């Protein structure tokens, strides 16, 4: 298993949430310096806390899904037996609905979701 690749593919939303929340909090804090009521400064604290809490929640869910896969109870890739991501809706091609699928965190291939 390529654990670095698995971590990058599974945790990029958490990194995006942390970066976005920190940037928005810094911008709101900068705008709040001239504010008489300090509403932007208070908003900056809430933005920062909410963004980092959402990133922590995403990370916990990802780790729990990995632990479930390790125990043999979670979905796995049919090519490399690696962990897979959430179910994604299949495309419509030539008027036909393709099967829903999961993307493997290890090899990046699509695995059809069998019902």
N, C-alpha and C positions, 0 to 999 in steps of 0.2 A: 504494500500500500504506500502511496505517496501522501503522507500525512500533511505535508506543507501545502500541497495542492488541494487536499480536502478542506483544510482550514481556510485557505484563500477563497475557495468557491462557496463555502458555507457561511463565512463571517464577513464578507464584503458589505452586506447591508448594515451590520452593526458599525463597521468603520465609517460608512457613509453617514449614519445617524449621528455618531460622535462628532465627526468633522462639521457637518451641517449645523448641529446644535451649538457647537462652540463658536462657529463663525457668526451665526445669527445672534447669539448672546453678546459677543463682542461688539457687533454693530449696534444692537439695541442699547448696550451700556455706553457706547460712544455718543449716541444720540441723546441718551438720558442725562448727560452731564450738564447740558444747558436747560434741561426741563425743570421748571419750578417745583412741580409736584413730585417729580421722581418716578413717574409711572413707567417710563421706558426702562429705568434702572431696575425696578421691581420685576418688570416683564422679562428682563434679561436673565434674572435668577431662575424664573420659572421655565424659560425656554431651555436653559442649560440643564436644569434638573430633569425635566421631562425627556429631553433628547437622550441623556445618558441613562436614564431609567429604561427607556425603550430599547436602547442598545444592549443593556444588561439582560433584559428579558429575552431579546432575540438570541443572545449568546447562550442563555440557560436552555432555551428550547432546542437550539442546535446541539448542545452537548447531550441533552436527554435523548434526542433522536439518534445520536451516535452510540450512546450506551444501549439503546434498544436494539440497534443494528448489531452491535457486538454480542448481545445475548442471543441473537438468532431470531428475534421476534419482529424486526423491522424489515421494510422492503430492501431489496438488494439488486445490483446490476447483474444482468444475465451474462455479460461479457467478462467482467473482471471480479464479480462478487463484492464490489465496493458499495458503500452507502449511497442512497439516492435522495434527491431533494423532494420537494412537495409535488403533488400532482398538477400537471399543466394541461390545459385543454388542447386537444388535437386540432390541427388546421382542417380547413375544407379545401379539398383538391379535386378539381373536375366534378364538382357538384356532390362529392361524397365526403362524409365526416370521417376523418382519420381518428385512430384510437387515441385516448388520453395517454399521456406519458409522464415519466419521471426522468430527470437528467442525473446521470451519475456524477457524484462529487469527485471520484477518483479518475475515471477515464474521459468523462464528458459526453459519453454516448447516451442516446435516448433508449429507455426501456419502456415498452408498452405496458400500460396498466391493465392487467387482466382482472376481469370481474368474476 
